[in-house]
Amino acid sequence: MMKKDKNFPGDKDIEIILGTLLRVGVVASMSVVLVGGVIYLLFNHSGIINYGTFDAHKAKFSSIAAIFLGLGRFDSEAIIQFGVLLLIFTPILRVVFSIFGFLIERDYLYVLIGLLVLIVILVSLSNRLTG
């Protein structure tokens, strides 16, 4: 029987880290969206919005670069979009940490599966962001 090294995390430690990562990611994204929503309501409370039609050309923050530029201007809509980005990237970060966890455990089949999942996610995101 192989003795566990105390310097490397075990299965339970990795599960705790991954669970904490998901909780922190969701709470952080929720908090960012809440702050952006409050700022939006403070400065745009009298605006009239027509929800009956959607014009995609009016979307100011349709790219990650535009969102970061909007954050620099403290734009409330950019802050809300950044919170949504945090929510999207939280499970992606979980996949990355899972891959490292499987590497530590030397479970190479799951490393390969994790890498394939990560590639599929990144390819689909890149296709979505570029057109």
N, C-alpha and C positions, 0 to 999 in steps of 0.2 A: 504494500500500500504506500502510495506516494504522500509524503508529508507536505502540508501547505506552507508556503513561505509567508511570513507575516508582513512582508513589504508589498505584496501584491494583493489587490482586493479579490475577495471571493465572490461567488454567485450572489449571495445576499447583499453584499456591499454594492455590487453593480446594479442590482434591482433598486436599491435605495437611492443611488445616485440618479438613475434614469427616471424614477418616480418623482424625485425632487426637481429634476430638470423640467419635466412636463408641468408640474405645479407652478414652478417659478415662471416658466414661459407664459402660461395662461394668465396668471395673475399680473405679470408685467404688461402683457399686451392689453389686458382688460383695463389696467390703470392708465396706460397711455391713451387708449381710445376714450376713456372717461374724461381725462384732462382735455383732450382735443375737443370732445363734445361740449364740455363746459365753456371752453374758450369760444367755440363756434357760436353757442347760444348767447354768450355775452355780447359778441360783436355783430351778430346777424339775426337778432331776435325779431326784427321787423320785416325781414325779407319774405316775399311771397314766392313759393316754389310750386311749379306745376309738375305733379307726379304722373300725370296722364301721358306725357310724352318723354322719350329718352333720346337725347342727342349726344352721341358718342364723341362728337367733335368738341364738345364743351368740357370734356374730361381734362382737368389740368394735371392730374397726377397719375398718368398711365404708365410711367416708367419709374424704376427705382431711382435713377438719377434725378428725375423731377421731384420725387418725394424728398430726397435729401436736400435739394435746393430749397424746397418749401419749408423744410425744417429750419434751415438757416434764416429764413424770413419769419419764423415763428407763425407760420400759416396754420390755422386750426384744421383745415382739411388735410394738409400734409401730415399733421400729427396723428389724425385719425387713421390715415392710410398707413403710416408707420406702425401703428398698433396692429393693424391687420397683417402687415408683413411679419411682425414678430410672431403672430399667431401661426402664420404659414410656415415660418422657418423653425418653429419649435420642434415639430416631429422630424424635420430633416436633421436637426442637430441630434435628436435622439437616435436616429439611424447611424449617424457618424460615431456617437459614443458607444453604441452597441457594437459596431465593427471593432473599435478599440478594445472593448470588453472581451469580445470573442478572440481577438489576437492575444490578449493577456492569458486567456484560458487555453490557447493553442487549439481552438476549435475552428479549423480552416474551412470546413464545409460551410459553416455559418458566416464566416468572414466573406467567402465568395458570394453567398446568397445576399448578405448585407450590401456588398459592393454592387451587385446587380440591381438591387432595389434602389440604391442611391443613384446609380447611373440612369435608371428609368425616370426617377423623379427629376433629376437635373436636366435630362433631355426634354422632358415634357414641359418643365418650367422655361427652359431656354426657347423652345418653340412658341410658347405662350407669350413670352415677353418680347420676342422679336417679330411677331406677326402671326 
